[in-house]
Amino acid sequence: MSDKTKKVEYTEDSIKSLDWREHIRLRPGMYIGKLGDGSAADDGIYILVKEIVDNSIDEHMMGHGKQIDIVVDEQKVEVRDYGRGIPLGKVIDCVSKINTGGKYDSGAFQKSVGLNGVGTKAVNALSSYFRVQSIRDGRTKVAEFEKGILVKDHKEASSDEKNGTYIGFLPDNTVFRNFRFIPEFCNELIQNYTYLNAGLTINFNGKRYYSEKGLLDLLSHKIDQENARYPIIHLKGNDIELAMTHGNQYGEEYYSFVNGQNTTQGGTHLAAFREAVVKTVREFYKKEFDAADIRASIVAAVAIRVQEPVFESQTKTKLGSINIAHDGPTVRNFVNDFVKKELDNYLHKNPSVADALNKRILQSERERKDIAGIKKLANERAKKANLHNKKLRDCKFHLDEGKNEKKFETTLFITEGDSASGSITKSRDVETQAVFSLRGKPLNCFGLTKKIVYENEEFNLLQHALNIEDGLDSLRYNKVVIATDADVDGMHIRLLMLTFFLQFFPDLVRNGHVYILETPLFRVRNKKETIYCYSEEAKQKAIEKLGAKPEITRFKGLGEISPDEFGMFIGENIKLQPVILQNDTSISKILNYYMGKNTQERQQFIIDNLRIEKDPLLELKKQAENEMMEAL
């Protein structure tokens, strides 16, 4: 019998038992979601940080410790809190034994983030080095691990440090390949912790984070106050807090939290809030407004605290259906009742706010009706354009009606011209990577209404390819990558595409789905070795390394890179630069600065930078920016 036809025996020996560490390392996605390299906010390395900080936050919530010190460099994390400290005799067990921890004792931890005793153990197992120290009543205990294995068990010793817990770890680079922490993602995480825990101080990489007014502070940082249609409504009750206003942007913008955990995928509490706002507004104005008109341009934050929350995954990004307490109302009823009472009271007490909200709703209604006919025709045109064969070269995940487990891996490359799209199409992973080909330069849509999205064929087809017409719930690709040439035209197209997304679909950027593809600028090679370089400095180092006058090629266009070579840059070695909106970033100010009138301030910025930067590559980039601005 050949090896291929040999019968596989299913016996007792086929049954394997893995210990806690082996299981976490074999199936890390079950514990921390997708792995990633740190270029996305929901990559696994940030989940590791959250798992450790969550424990310190829980201590603060229980009334122990008003300060947390956090240091994160490109690859290492250190967290020190000033809570009670882990009981010294259980330090090792708490970080290396599944189903061990203080949160099973409901008297010790009420309404904490994590209750399953897995988080810290997962961090330990997925770290090449992990150190835990507890300081408690003048005594301290230290233990060190490597990939979850105890390598040094320090004896208890005396200590004059303040009570609390220290954990330092280095994620395992065999699990998280080519990873690095991006400071902006960590900043967002840290700031959210302070907004949700008024009075807590977090020192992060030498910067102090603190909030007095909770979600009011959060929304004040998230929105451009000049565009708010009315002052932020801030309402607080037992175990619930919310803040909301309406702006002039497109779409709905929400920030939701449970027990201090940022539920980026929402859940029952956010669904209940959206439903309650519509119901309350209709009853207040005694008009059956369309729900979409009420919620259009809303910016809101909602946070609740519940006993023993049930999340739909270990990464705790979506809340399931539960009661607010063991014998309390459901989350849906709890949120509905609070919003109905408090928002209705607020509108009655603040007639100027009620008037402004009414005007915003009526404006949304007019805008929706204005584009209704155009929208219908545009949808018909998109179908007739046979999108999936002409503009879009889709991936098998969608063509085969893929299931959700691979959705995190899907990518859409937006390219310019036939040669570039042809190269990427031939070298891509057809299972999860798709290509959308632009025809010429996109329209500068700054200052235009959403009507143009349906009137402009390129924009209309692109929004259909992404399936974002009605929001991100049905977004077809987890990553949207702008792949343009490294020249003036390429940078101009990149700017125009970012303008399109920021103007009409800001949530796509805000939620970390938009990236810039970095491709090598130079190829330096001799007969023995080829080195691809992404900067002038790297090129010079490659020349020094190879010596003897190597061949140097400057890639100006993506079409100049052969499909075989391109496969190296959009596969395992892909370099993506995430487009990040920081907490204090105002989209309207960004667009006005870069896409508005050619202000003296912007001209001076370009001139100053051209004087400072003498590196040839940087001069090329600044020249491109200069020409780009003049073209606008």
KACORWO-V776629 format. One record per pair of residues at least 4 apart in sequence whose ideal C-beta (glycine too) atoms are under 7 Angstrom apart, sorted by the first residue. I is the first residue (numbers start at 1). GAP is how many residues later the second one is. Records with the same first field share a line. If there is no record, write none. Layout:
BEGIN
I->GAP / GAP
END
This chain:
BEGIN
1->4 / 5
2->4
10->4
18->4 / 5 / 8
20->4 / 78 / 101
21->4 / 104 / 127 / 128
22->4
23->4
24->4 / 7 / 97 / 98 / 101 / 102
25->100 / 101
28->4 / 7 / 16 / 98 / 147
29->4 / 5
30->284
31->87 / 91 / 283
32->12 / 15 / 16 / 90 / 283
33->9 / 11 / 14 / 280 / 282
34->8 / 9 / 10 / 374
35->8 / 9 / 140 / 141
36->4 / 7 / 8
37->6 / 139 / 140 / 141 / 142
38->5 / 7 / 141 / 142 / 143 / 144
39->4 / 537 / 539
40->472 / 538
41->5 / 144 / 147 / 471
42->4 / 222
44->4 / 132
45->126 / 131 / 134 / 136
46->4 / 139 / 143
47->4 / 268
48->75 / 78 / 123
49->4 / 23 / 28 / 137 / 140
50->4 / 139
51->68 / 69 / 71 / 72
52->27 / 68 / 71 / 115
53->4 / 15 / 17 / 26 / 140
54->4 / 59 / 60 / 65
55->4 / 65
56->4 / 12 / 23 / 25 / 27
57->4 / 56 / 136 / 140 / 203
58->4 / 51 / 54 / 55
59->5 / 6 / 22 / 24 / 25
60->4 / 5 / 6 / 23 / 137 / 140
61->50 / 51 / 136 / 199
62->47
64->19 / 20
65->16 / 17 / 18 / 99
66->133 / 134 / 135
67->15 / 134
68->11 / 13 / 134
69->11 / 134
70->9 / 120 / 132 / 133 / 134
71->7 / 134
72->5 / 109 / 114 / 133
74->106 / 107
75->95 / 96 / 105 / 106
76->92 / 94
77->91 / 92
78->90
79->88
80->84 / 86
81->83 / 84
82->80 / 81 / 82
83->81 / 82
84->52 / 79
85->49 / 50 / 51 / 78 / 79 / 80
86->4 / 5 / 8 / 48 / 79
88->46 / 48 / 51 / 53 / 68
90->4
91->41 / 43 / 50 / 52
92->4 / 51 / 58 / 61
93->4 / 7
94->6 / 7 / 26
95->25 / 26 / 29 / 37
96->25 / 28 / 49 / 52 / 54
98->19 / 20 / 23
99->18
100->17
101->16
102->6 / 7
103->6 / 9 / 11 / 12 / 14
104->13
105->4
106->4
110->197
111->148 / 194 / 195 / 196
112->147
113->146 / 147 / 148 / 203
114->5
115->193
118->4 / 196
119->4
120->4
121->4
122->4
123->4 / 7 / 46
124->6 / 21 / 24
125->22 / 23
126->45 / 46 / 49
127->42 / 43 / 44 / 45
128->18 / 19 / 42 / 44 / 45
129->17 / 40 / 41
130->15 / 39
131->13 / 37
132->11 / 35
133->7 / 9 / 33
134->6 / 7 / 31
135->5 / 24 / 26 / 27 / 28 / 29
136->27
137->26
138->20 / 21
139->17 / 19 / 20
140->17 / 19
141->13 / 15
142->12
143->7 / 9 / 10 / 11
144->7 / 8
145->4 / 5 / 6
146->5
147->25
171->5 / 8
172->4
173->4 / 6
181->5
182->396
183->4
184->4 / 396 / 398
185->4
186->4 / 18
187->4 / 395
188->4 / 395
189->4
190->4 / 12 / 14 / 19
191->4 / 18 / 392
192->4 / 70
193->4 / 9 / 67
194->6 / 8 / 15 / 16 / 17
195->16 / 19 / 20 / 22 / 23
196->18 / 61 / 64 / 107
197->63
198->13 / 14 / 15 / 16
201->7 / 9
202->7
203->5
204->5
211->6
213->4
214->27
215->4 / 19 / 26 / 27 / 28 / 86 / 88
216->4 / 16 / 18 / 27
217->4
218->4 / 25 / 37 / 83
219->4 / 13 / 24 / 26 / 80 / 82
220->12
221->362 / 363
222->77 / 361
223->4 / 5 / 22 / 24 / 76
224->362 / 364 / 365
227->20 / 21 / 361
228->4 / 17 / 19
229->16 / 17 / 18 / 127 / 131
230->15 / 16 / 123 / 126 / 127
231->122
232->11 / 13
233->10 / 11 / 12 / 113 / 120
234->9
235->7 / 107 / 108 / 111
236->5
237->101 / 105
239->65 / 66 / 85
240->64 / 95 / 98
241->62
242->31 / 58 / 59 / 60
243->57 / 58
244->54 / 55 / 56
245->54
246->51 / 52 / 111 / 114
247->50 / 52
248->49
249->48 / 257 / 338
250->200 / 254
251->220 / 254 / 255 / 256
252->43 / 46
253->45 / 46 / 254
254->16 / 46
255->46
256->7 / 10 / 13 / 14 / 46
257->4 / 5 / 6 / 46
258->5 / 11 / 46 / 48 / 51 / 61
259->46 / 47 / 50
261->55
263->4 / 54 / 55 / 56
264->53
265->52 / 53
266->4 / 5 / 52
267->51 / 52 / 53
268->4 / 51 / 52 / 53 / 63 / 64
269->4 / 33 / 35 / 50 / 62 / 66
270->4 / 32
271->4
272->4 / 59 / 60 / 63 / 64
273->4 / 29 / 62 / 66
274->4 / 21
275->4 / 61
276->4 / 59 / 60 / 63 / 64
277->4 / 17 / 18 / 62
278->4 / 13 / 16 / 17
279->4 / 61
280->4 / 59 / 60 / 63 / 64
281->4 / 8 / 13
282->5 / 6 / 7
284->60 / 63
285->73
289->4 / 5 / 72
290->75
291->4
292->4 / 76
293->68 / 71 / 72 / 75
294->67
296->68
297->63 / 67
304->27 / 31
306->16 / 18 / 19 / 25
307->18 / 19
309->10 / 13
310->10 / 12
311->5 / 7 / 8 / 9
312->6 / 8
313->4 / 5
322->9
323->5 / 6 / 7
324->4 / 5 / 7 / 10
329->4 / 5
330->4
331->4
332->4
333->4
334->4
335->4
336->4
337->4
338->4
339->4
340->4
341->4
342->4
343->4
344->4
345->4
346->4
347->6 / 7
350->4
351->4
352->4
353->4
354->4
355->4
356->4
357->4
358->4
359->4
360->4
361->4
362->4
363->4
364->4
365->4
366->4
367->4
368->4
370->81
371->4 / 79 / 80 / 83
372->4
373->4
374->4 / 77 / 80 / 81
375->4 / 79
376->4
377->4
378->4 / 76 / 82
379->4
380->4
381->4 / 79
382->5 / 78 / 79 / 82
385->5 / 6 / 76
386->4
387->4 / 5 / 74 / 77 / 78
388->4 / 6
391->45 / 46 / 70 / 74
392->42 / 44 / 73
393->32 / 41 / 42
394->4 / 5 / 40
395->4 / 15 / 35 / 36 / 37 / 38 / 39
396->4 / 34 / 35
397->5 / 9 / 13 / 34 / 35
398->4 / 78
402->4
406->4 / 26
407->71
408->70
409->23
410->22 / 67 / 68
411->21 / 22 / 66 / 68 / 70
412->22 / 24 / 53 / 54 / 65 / 68 / 69
413->11 / 20 / 22 / 68 / 70 / 104
414->22 / 24 / 66 / 67 / 68 / 69 / 83
415->5 / 6 / 9 / 20 / 22 / 23 / 68 / 143
416->4 / 22 / 68 / 69 / 74 / 77
417->4 / 142
418->4 / 19
419->4 / 140
420->4 / 63 / 137 / 138 / 139
421->4 / 14 / 16
422->4
423->4 / 135 / 136 / 138 / 140 / 143
424->4 / 11 / 59 / 142 / 146
425->10
426->137
427->136 / 139 / 140 / 143
428->5 / 7 / 142
429->4 / 142
433->137
434->43
436->26 / 29
438->4 / 20 / 55
439->19
441->51 / 52 / 55
442->16 / 51 / 54 / 55 / 58
443->13
444->52 / 55 / 151 / 188
445->7 / 54 / 55 / 58
446->53 / 57 / 145 / 149 / 150
448->4
450->54
451->4
452->4 / 7
453->6 / 7 / 10 / 51
454->6
456->4
457->4
458->4
459->4 / 41
460->4
461->4
462->4
463->5 / 6
466->9 / 10 / 11 / 14
467->7 / 8 / 9
468->4 / 7 / 37 / 40
472->35 / 36 / 39
475->38
478->35
479->34 / 36
480->28 / 33 / 34 / 35
481->34 / 36 / 95
482->12 / 15 / 34 / 35
483->34 / 75
484->6 / 9 / 10
485->4 / 5 / 71 / 72 / 73
486->4 / 35 / 70
487->69 / 70 / 137
488->4 / 136 / 139 / 140
489->4
490->4
491->4 / 133 / 137
492->4 / 136 / 139
493->4
494->4 / 22
495->4 / 99 / 133
496->4
497->4
498->4 / 81
499->4 / 92 / 96
500->4
501->4 / 7 / 8 / 13
502->4 / 7 / 85 / 88 / 89
503->88
506->4 / 81
507->4
508->5 / 6
509->5 / 70 / 72
510->71
512->66
514->65
515->61 / 62 / 63 / 64
516->61 / 63
517->59
518->16 / 57 / 58 / 59
519->36 / 39 / 42 / 50
520->12 / 13 / 14 / 35 / 49
521->12 / 13 / 14 / 33 / 34 / 96
522->11 / 17 / 30 / 31 / 32 / 33
523->7 / 9 / 30 / 32
524->7 / 9 / 15 / 18 / 19 / 22 / 26 / 28
525->4 / 5 / 6 / 25 / 26
526->20 / 22 / 24
529->17
531->11 / 15
533->5 / 6 / 9
534->4 / 41
535->82
536->4 / 79 / 80 / 81
537->4
538->4
539->4
540->4
541->4
542->4
543->7
546->4
555->5 / 6
556->4
561->4 / 5
562->4
563->4
566->4
567->4
568->5
569->4 / 5
570->4
581->4
585->5
586->4
587->4
588->4
589->4
590->4
591->4 / 5
592->4
593->9
595->37
598->4 / 5 / 31
600->4
601->4
602->4 / 27
603->4
604->4
605->4
606->4 / 16 / 19 / 20 / 23
607->4
608->4
609->4 / 13
610->12
613->5 / 6 / 9
614->5
615->4
616->4
617->4
618->4
619->4
620->4
621->4
622->4
623->4
624->4
625->4
626->4
627->4
628->4
END
